[in-house]
Amino acid sequence: MSPAEVLSDDLAEAAQEMRARDEPFAFATIVRTAGSTAAKPGTKALLSADGTILHGWLGGGCTRGAVKRATVQALVDGAPRLISVAPEDLLAEKGVTAGDEVDGTTFARNGCPSRGTVDIFIEPCLPLPQLVIMGASPVAQALSALAPQFQYSVASVPETTAPKRQSFTVIATQGQGDLDALKAALASGSDYVAFVGSRRKYLSLAGKLTNAGFDQAAIDGVRSPAGLDLGAVTPEEIALSILAQLVQVRRSAVKQSNG
């Protein structure tokens, strides 16, 4: 069940529309309050990429700045945030100051007269990573069938006008326009380019890419043969090995971005 399915109709509809447009957004949910606060636990809001509240409500302006900062940060690295907005004296009692992060909670100062404490969970919702599969080979067909189950938006050509998101390209042309496909993939700036074919075949094509003026580091960065070495034989097994490599690449990137 997606987060949108447990929200009010207005929030759910707005979230689904933003997802359809490949726009990043975030859900904010008040999970705990103490003292005098306008909003209560369970209150939810939908926020844009810049932290603006589009739908819903999180109380007065006391939490707005902290929520905005946390939302922007969450959408940069894709990691959720838990923020606790509390009066300065209560922060001092805990031995923390605004901006400190302790055990996964980021603290912020509540300067409003209400002097309440509000804990808010921020859940980022990023556009699905794009997997461009070039070619109509059996491997390409198997990969196109499997990839959506791993939360990829599948395309046959790079969507250069789409919002910035992770982009991965697999060339499974099997001799039908290999060089042109490689040129298009390298020109697209894809985060990952893999070539389904032998290493020897790719090295031959790499020389032509060098002669065509492509950046040598980008040429050397192409994964060939595509996928992890699982001993794959059938198109379905090769597709699985490619997806396994994509999982490895994506999770490694997330680990690095989170320090």
C-alpha positions in Angstrom: 0.0 0.0 0.0 1.4 3.4 -1.0 1.4 6.4 1.4 -1.2 8.1 -0.8 -3.7 5.3 -0.2 -3.9 6.0 3.6 -4.3 9.8 3.1 -7.4 11.9 2.6 -8.8 12.0 -0.9 -7.4 15.5 -1.6 -3.9 14.6 -0.4 -4.0 11.2 -2.2 -5.1 12.8 -5.5 -2.5 15.5 -5.3 0.2 13.0 -4.6 -0.8 10.8 -7.4 -0.8 13.8 -9.8 2.7 14.8 -8.8 3.9 11.2 -9.1 2.5 11.1 -12.6 4.4 14.2 -13.5 7.6 12.8 -12.0 7.8 15.6 -9.5 9.5 15.1 -6.2 7.4 15.7 -3.1 7.2 14.7 0.6 4.7 13.8 3.2 4.9 15.3 6.6 3.1 13.7 9.6 2.9 15.0 13.1 3.8 11.9 15.2 3.9 13.5 18.7 3.1 16.7 20.5 3.6 18.0 24.1 2.3 21.1 25.7 0.1 23.6 23.9 0.1 23.0 20.1 -2.3 23.8 17.4 -1.9 20.6 15.4 -2.2 17.1 16.9 -0.7 13.7 16.2 -1.8 12.3 12.9 -2.1 15.6 11.1 -0.6 15.3 7.6 0.6 17.6 4.8 1.9 17.3 1.3 5.0 19.4 0.5 6.7 20.4 -2.7 10.4 20.1 -3.4 11.1 23.5 -1.9 9.3 22.6 1.3 6.1 24.6 0.6 2.9 23.0 2.0 0.6 22.3 -0.9 -2.1 20.4 0.9 -2.9 19.6 4.5 -1.9 21.5 7.6 0.8 21.2 10.3 -0.3 23.9 12.7 0.9 27.5 12.8 4.1 29.0 11.6 6.2 27.7 14.5 7.2 24.5 12.6 7.3 25.9 9.1 11.0 26.8 8.8 12.2 23.5 10.3 9.8 21.5 8.1 11.0 23.3 5.0 14.7 22.7 5.7 14.1 19.0 6.6 12.0 18.5 3.4 14.7 20.0 1.1 17.4 17.9 2.7 15.3 14.7 2.6 14.6 15.2 -1.1 18.3 15.7 -1.8 19.5 12.4 -0.3 16.2 10.4 -0.4 16.4 9.7 3.3 13.4 10.4 5.7 13.8 12.9 8.6 12.4 13.1 12.1 12.5 16.6 13.5 11.5 17.8 17.0 10.5 21.4 17.3 10.7 22.5 20.9 11.2 25.7 23.0 14.8 26.7 23.7 14.7 25.9 27.4 13.5 22.4 26.7 16.3 21.9 24.2 18.7 23.1 26.8 17.3 20.5 29.3 18.0 17.8 26.7 21.5 19.1 26.3 21.0 20.0 22.6 20.8 23.1 20.4 18.9 23.8 17.3 20.4 21.9 14.4 21.7 19.0 16.5 20.9 15.5 15.4 20.8 12.8 18.1 19.7 9.2 17.5 18.1 10.1 14.2 16.2 13.1 15.5 17.0 16.6 14.3 16.1 19.4 16.8 14.8 22.8 16.0 13.8 25.8 18.1 10.1 26.7 18.6 10.0 30.5 19.1 6.3 30.8 19.3 4.5 31.8 22.5 2.7 28.5 22.7 6.0 26.9 23.8 4.8 23.4 22.7 6.8 20.6 21.2 6.0 19.0 17.9 7.7 16.0 16.4 7.3 15.6 12.6 8.2 12.8 10.3 9.2 13.8 6.8 8.9 11.1 4.1 10.5 11.9 0.7 8.9 10.6 -2.5 11.3 10.9 -5.4 10.5 10.2 -9.0 11.2 6.6 -10.0 14.7 6.1 -11.5 14.6 5.8 -15.2 15.8 2.7 -16.9 16.4 3.2 -20.6 16.5 -0.1 -22.5 17.8 0.3 -26.0 17.1 -2.6 -28.4 14.4 -5.2 -29.1 16.5 -8.3 -28.3 15.2 -11.1 -26.0 17.4 -9.7 -23.2 15.8 -6.2 -23.7 12.3 -7.7 -23.6 13.1 -9.7 -20.5 14.6 -6.7 -18.8 11.6 -4.5 -19.8 9.3 -7.1 -18.1 11.3 -7.4 -14.9 12.4 -3.8 -14.3 9.0 -2.3 -13.2 8.9 -4.8 -10.3 12.1 -3.2 -9.0 10.6 0.3 -9.1 12.0 1.6 -12.4 10.3 3.8 -15.0 11.2 2.0 -18.3 11.8 3.9 -21.5 13.4 3.1 -24.9 15.1 6.5 -25.3 16.4 9.0 -22.7 13.8 11.5 -21.5 16.0 14.5 -21.7 13.1 16.9 -20.8 12.1 15.0 -17.7 13.0 16.3 -14.2 16.4 15.4 -13.0 16.5 11.9 -11.5 18.7 8.8 -11.6 19.0 7.5 -15.1 20.4 4.1 -16.1 20.9 2.9 -19.7 21.2 -0.7 -20.9 22.1 -1.3 -24.5 20.8 -4.7 -25.7 20.7 -4.1 -29.4 22.6 -7.3 -30.3 24.3 -5.9 -33.4 21.4 -3.8 -34.6 22.8 -0.2 -34.3 25.2 -0.9 -31.4 27.5 2.1 -32.1 24.6 4.6 -32.5 23.0 3.3 -29.3 26.3 3.7 -27.4 26.7 7.3 -28.7 23.2 8.2 -27.6 23.7 6.7 -24.2 27.0 8.5 -23.6 25.6 11.8 -24.8 22.6 11.5 -22.5 24.7 11.8 -19.3 23.2 8.6 -17.9 24.4 7.6 -14.4 25.1 4.1 -15.6 25.6 2.6 -19.0 25.9 -1.1 -19.7 26.4 -3.0 -22.9 25.0 -6.5 -23.4 27.7 -8.2 -25.4 31.2 -9.6 -25.0 34.1 -7.5 -23.7 35.9 -8.0 -26.9 33.0 -6.7 -29.0 32.8 -3.6 -26.7 36.5 -2.9 -27.0 36.1 -2.7 -30.7 33.2 -0.3 -30.4 35.1 1.7 -27.8 37.8 2.5 -30.3 35.2 4.0 -32.6 33.8 6.0 -29.7 37.2 7.4 -29.0 37.7 8.3 -32.6 34.3 10.1 -32.5 35.5 12.3 -29.7 33.7 10.9 -26.7 35.2 11.4 -23.3 37.6 8.5 -22.5 36.5 8.2 -18.9 32.9 7.8 -20.0 33.9 5.2 -22.5 35.9 3.3 -19.9 33.0 3.5 -17.5 30.6 1.5 -19.6 29.8 -1.8 -17.9 30.6 -4.6 -20.4 29.5 -7.3 -20.3 26.4 -5.9 -18.6 25.4 -7.4 -15.2 27.0 -9.2 -12.4 28.8 -12.5 -13.2 26.1 -14.9 -12.1 26.8 -17.5 -14.8 23.7 -16.3 -16.6 22.7 -18.0 -19.8 19.1 -17.4 -20.8 17.8 -13.9 -21.6 15.8 -13.9 -18.3 18.9 -14.8 -16.3 21.0 -12.1 -18.1 18.2 -9.6 -17.3 18.3 -10.7 -13.7 22.1 -10.2 -13.5 21.7 -6.7 -14.9 19.1 -5.8 -12.3 21.3 -7.2 -9.6 24.1 -4.9 -10.8 21.7 -2.0 -10.8 20.7 -2.7 -7.2 24.3 -2.8 -6.3 25.0 0.6 -8.0 21.9 2.3 -6.6 22.5 1.1 -3.0 26.1 2.1 -3.2 25.2 5.6 -4.3 22.7 5.9 -1.4 25.3 4.7 1.1 27.9 7.2 -0.1 25.4 10.1 -0.1 24.5 9.3 3.5 28.1 9.2 4.6 
